[in-house]
Amino acid sequence: MTAALTSAGLDAARIHTELFTALDAINPGLVGQTTRPPHTPSGPPGTGPKVTFARSGVSAPFRGGTLLDFAEACDVPARWS
C-alpha cells in the first residue's frame, strides 16, 4: 500500500502504517474488565476516511490520532503491545 501511495504522488513522510492481527489480545491491565460492545465513537463524527472494523461491524469516519485510539473509542478490542 505504501508503494502504491508514493507512486500516486503522496509524500512518503506523510504515510504511516499500523499492523493489527487476529491473535489473542495483549492488553496489560485491561484483561478481565467489563467491556461495552463495539459501537461508533461518541461525539461529533470525524471528517476523515471511513474506517471499518470488520469483525465488530463498526464503521465510522476517522477523527485523527491513531487507529488504536480510534478502536478504543469504539470499544473494539485490538491486539497491542
Contact map, one row per residue, 1 for C-alpha under 8 A:
111110000000000000000000000000000000000000000000000000000000000000000000000000000
111111000001001000000000000000000000000000000000000000000000000000000000000000000
111111100000000000000000000000000000000000000000000000000000000000000000000000000
111111110000000000000000000000000000000000000000000000000000000000000000000000000
111111111101001000000000000000000000000000000000000000000000000000000000000000000
011111111111000000000000000000000000000000000000000000000000000000000000000000000
001111111100000000000000000000000000000000000000000000000000000000000000000000000
000111111100000000000000000000000000000000000000000000000000000000000000000000000
000011111110000000000000000000000000000000000000000000000000000000000000000000000
000011111111011000000000000000000000000000000000000000000000000000000000000000000
000001001111111000000000000000000000000000000000000000000000000000000000000000000
010011000111111000000000000000000000000000000000000000000000000000000000000000000
000000000011111100000000000000000000000000000000000000000000000000000000000000000
000000000111111100000000000000000000000000000000000000000000000000000000000000000
010010000111111110000000000000000000000000000000000000000000000000000000000000000
000000000000111111000000000000000000000000000000000000000000000000000000000000000
000000000000001111100000000000000000000000000000000000000000000000000000000000000
000000000000000111110000000000000000000000000000000000000000000000100000000000000
000000000000000011111000000000000000000000000000000000000000000000000000000000000
000000000000000001111100000000000000000000000000000000000000000000000000000001110
000000000000000000111110000000000000000000000000000000000000000000000000000001100
000000000000000000011111000000000000000000000000000000000000000000000000000000100
000000000000000000001111100000000000000000000000000000000000000000000000000000100
000000000000000000000111110000000000000000000000000000000000000000000000000000100
000000000000000000000011111000000000000000000000000000000000000000000000000011110
000000000000000000000001111100000000000000000000000000000000000000000000000000111
000000000000000000000000111111100000000000000000000000000000000000000000000000111
000000000000000000000000011111100000000000000000000000000000000000000000000000000
000000000000000000000000001111100000000000000000000000000000000000000000000000000
000000000000000000000000001111111000000000000000000000000000000000000000000000000
000000000000000000000000001111111000000000000000000000000000000000000000000000000
000000000000000000000000000001111100000000000000000000000000000000000000000000000
000000000000000000000000000001111110000000000000000000000000000000000000000000000
000000000000000000000000000000011111000000000000000000000000000000000000000000000
000000000000000000000000000000001111100000000000000000000000000000000000001000000
000000000000000000000000000000000111110000000000000000000000000000000000001000000
000000000000000000000000000000000011111000000000000000000000000000000000001100000
000000000000000000000000000000000001111100000000000000010100000000000000011100000
000000000000000000000000000000000000111110000000000000000100000000000000011100000
000000000000000000000000000000000000011111000000000000000111000000000000110000000
000000000000000000000000000000000000001111101000000000000001000000000100110000000
000000000000000000000000000000000000000111110000000000000000000000000000100000000
000000000000000000000000000000000000000011111000000000000000000000000000000000000
000000000000000000000000000000000000000001111100000000000000000000000000000000000
000000000000000000000000000000000000000010111110000000000001111000000000000000000
000000000000000000000000000000000000000000011111000000000001111100000000000000000
000000000000000000000000000000000000000000001111100000000000111000000000000000000
000000000000000000000000000000000000000000000111110000000000111100000000000000000
000000000000000000000000000000000000000000000011111000000000110000000000000000000
000000000000000000000000000000000000000000000001111100000011110000000000000000000
000000000000000000000000000000000000000000000000111110000011110000000000000000000
000000000000000000000000000000000000000000000000011111001111000000000000000000000
000000000000000000000000000000000000000000000000001111111110000000000000000100000
000000000000000000000000000000000000000000000000000111111100000000000000000000000
000000000000000000000000000000000000000000000000000011111000000000000000000000000
000000000000000000000000000000000000010000000000000011111100000000000000000100000
000000000000000000000000000000000000000000000000000111111110000000000000000000000
000000000000000000000000000000000000011100000000000111011111000000000000010000000
000000000000000000000000000000000000000100000000011110001111100000000000000000000
000000000000000000000000000000000000000110001100011100000111110000000000000000000
000000000000000000000000000000000000000000001111111000000011111000000000000000000
000000000000000000000000000000000000000000001111111000000001111100000100000000000
000000000000000000000000000000000000000000001111000000000000111110000100000000000
000000000000000000000000000000000000000000000101000000000000011111000100000000000
000000000000000000000000000000000000000000000000000000000000001111101100000000000
000000000000000000000000000000000000000000000000000000000000000111111100000000000
000000000000000001000000000000000000000000000000000000000000000011111110000000000
000000000000000000000000000000000000000000000000000000000000000001111111000001000
000000000000000000000000000000000000000000000000000000000000000011111111100000000
000000000000000000000000000000000000000010000000000000000000011111111111110000000
000000000000000000000000000000000000000000000000000000000000000000111111111111000
000000000000000000000000000000000000000000000000000000000000000000011111111111000
000000000000000000000000000000000000000111000000000000000000000000001111111100000
000000000000000000000000000000000000011110000000000000000100000000000111111100000
000000000000000000000000000000000011111000000000000000000000000000000011111110000
000000000000000000000000000000000000111000000000000010010000000000000011111111000
000000000000000000000000100000000000000000000000000000000000000000000011001111100
000000000000000000011000100000000000000000000000000000000000000000010011000111110
000000000000000000011111111000000000000000000000000000000000000000000000000011111
000000000000000000010000111000000000000000000000000000000000000000000000000001111
000000000000000000000000011000000000000000000000000000000000000000000000000000111
